[in-house]
Amino acid sequence: ELVSSLDLKATTRVTLKPPRYDPFLVSRDEPIIRVFHQVYRQVLGRDPLYAHCEGITDANVFAVKGIPCLHLGPVRG
């Protein structure tokens, strides 16, 4: 209520500074994913959990060049 009562006028602008990388998704049919899945299951005795990453990693740099890659880490970590 306080902010509304001030009757302030404002504008905002959101910009993205380079580098900016688009999201990417690697097919589970890619050799790197198939090998990872097989080794993970062999070592840990279970299938890995796959999820997307909210952020940027070195994988984005490779993906933009067309290189299939896997980002391995804790979920939401």
C-alpha positions in Angstrom: 0.0 0.0 0.0 2.8 2.4 0.8 4.4 2.0 -2.6 1.1 2.5 -4.3 0.4 5.6 -2.4 3.6 7.2 -3.6 2.3 7.3 -7.2 5.8 6.8 -8.6 6.4 6.4 -12.3 9.2 4.1 -13.4 10.4 2.1 -16.4 12.7 -0.9 -16.5 14.7 -2.5 -19.2 16.2 -6.0 -19.0 19.3 -6.7 -21.2 21.5 -9.7 -21.5 25.3 -9.2 -21.7 27.3 -11.5 -24.0 28.1 -14.3 -23.9 24.5 -15.6 -23.9 24.0 -19.3 -24.6 20.7 -20.8 -25.6 19.5 -23.9 -23.7 20.5 -27.2 -25.2 19.3 -30.8 -24.9 21.4 -33.8 -25.8 19.7 -36.9 -27.2 19.9 -40.1 -25.1 20.9 -41.8 -28.3 24.2 -39.9 -28.4 27.2 -42.2 -27.8 28.5 -40.1 -24.9 25.1 -40.5 -23.1 24.8 -44.2 -23.9 28.3 -44.9 -22.6 27.7 -42.8 -19.5 24.4 -44.6 -18.8 26.1 -48.0 -19.1 29.1 -47.2 -16.9 26.9 -45.4 -14.3 24.7 -48.4 -14.0 27.6 -50.8 -13.9 29.4 -48.9 -11.1 26.4 -47.8 -9.0 23.9 -50.5 -9.8 21.1 -48.2 -10.8 20.1 -45.9 -13.6 21.2 -42.3 -13.4 18.7 -39.5 -12.9 18.5 -37.1 -15.8 17.6 -33.4 -15.3 18.2 -30.1 -16.9 20.6 -27.5 -15.5 19.3 -24.0 -14.7 22.4 -22.0 -15.3 25.5 -21.9 -17.4 28.4 -24.4 -17.4 31.3 -25.1 -19.7 28.9 -27.6 -21.4 27.1 -24.6 -23.0 30.3 -23.5 -24.7 30.8 -27.0 -26.3 27.1 -27.4 -27.2 27.0 -24.1 -29.1 29.8 -25.6 -31.3 27.7 -28.8 -31.9 29.7 -31.0 -29.5 27.4 -33.3 -27.6 28.3 -33.1 -23.9 27.1 -34.2 -20.5 27.0 -32.0 -17.4 27.4 -34.2 -14.3 26.6 -33.0 -10.9 24.1 -33.0 -8.0 20.5 -32.3 -8.9 19.8 -28.6 -8.2 23.2 -28.3 -6.8 
